[in-house]
Amino acid sequence: MRWFNYEEFDSPDQPGSGHMMCDSFLEMIDEARTLAGIPFAVTSGYRTEAHQATLKRQGYKTSPNSAHLVGRAADIAATTSHQRFCIVSAALEAGFTRIGIGSTFIHLDNCHEQDGKTPELIWTY
C-alpha cells in the first residue's frame, strides 16, 4: 500500500487486526486515495464482533452483517463538503459501488451480491 499501513485499519480491541482486511479492498482504497489527492484518515476499519457489539450498545446504527466484520469496509473522516466530494468522486472512479455519507465520515465498502449486499448504493446516515 502506498498511502496506508495495516495498523490504521485495526479494530480498537484487537491490535494487528488490520491484517485481516481484504486485499482487494485495500488496493481499491489506496487507488481512491491517490485519485482524491487529499489525505484519508481511517476512523473505522476492521471490526471484531465484540467491537461491533460495543458500537451498537453505544447507540450507533450497525448492520448485523457489516462489511467491517469481514475486512471489506472503512470509514474515512470527512468534515467538509470539499472532502466529501473528493472522497466520493475518487471512490467511484476507483470502483467502489457502496458508499455511505455521514456528516463526519464517508463509508466505503466493496461487498457484492454474493456477500449478501446490494450493489450500486449511496446512502446517508
N, C-alpha and C positions, 0 to 999 in steps of 0.2 A: 504494500500500500504506500502510496506517495504522501497522502495527507493525514493519515490516521495511524494510531497504534492500537493494538488489541485491548489494552487496559481502558481506553476510552469507552469501550463497549461492555465493560464488566458490570454484572449485577452488583449492587452495593453490598449484598450479603454473601457474595462468593468471589473473592479475588481470583483472577485468572480466567473467569468465565467468558471473557471477551473472545477467547479462542474457540468458543462454541458457536460463534457467528458463522453463518453460511458464506462460503467463498464467493458465490455469485452475487450475493447481496453486497459484500464488501467491495467487490470490483465495481458494481454499479454506483455505490455511494461515493467511491473515490473519483469515478468519472464525473459524477454530478458536481462534486466539489471543484474539480478542475474547470468545468464549464461555467459554474456560478461566478468564479473569480472573487469570492468572499470566503472568509473562514466559516467552517461548520463546527459549532460546539455541540457535542453529543450530550443530551440531557438524560437519555434513557436508551440503552441498547439491549443486550441480552437480559432476560429476566428469569429468575428461578420461580418455581411455583410459590415458594414462601414469600418472595418479594412481591409477586403479583397479588397474593392474598393480603399483604400489608397495605398495598395501594388501595385495594378495594375497601378495606376497613377504614382507611383514611378518607373515603368518600370519592375517590377517583372512579370514573366510569371505565372499567376494564373489561375486555372481551374474554370470555372463558377459553377461547381458542386463539388468543392473541399471537400475532406473528412474532412478538418479542420473545415468547416462550420457546420458539424454535430457531432463534437467531436470524430471523429474516426481516427485522424491523429496527428502526432507530428514530428517536425524536431529536430534532435539531433546533436549538434556540433560535428564535426569530421574533424580535420585538418591534420591528419597524415594517412598514409596508414595503419599503425597498428590499429589505432582507427576505421577506416572504416572496416577493416577485422573483428575485434572483434564485432562490432555492427551488421554488416550484417550477419555474421555466427550465432550469438546469435538470431537475429530476425527470421531467417529462422527456427532455432530449436524451437523457441517459437511459431511458426505457422504463422508468417507474410508472406503473399504472394504478397504484393505490396510494393516495395521498390524503392525509388529514391535516386540516388547517386550524390551529388554535390561536389564541391571542398572543401566546408567548413561545410557540413552537410549531414546527412542521413535522408531522409523522410521515415517514417513508417506509413502505414495505414492498417486497417483491413476491408475495404469495400469489398463487394461481388457483384456478378452479379445482385442480387435483388436490390442493391443500384445503379445500372446503371454503375458499374465499371467492367472492365475486370480483372479477377483474374490472378495470376501467372505471374506477370510482374516485371522486374527490368529495370529501365530506368536511364538515366543520364541527368543532367541539363547543 
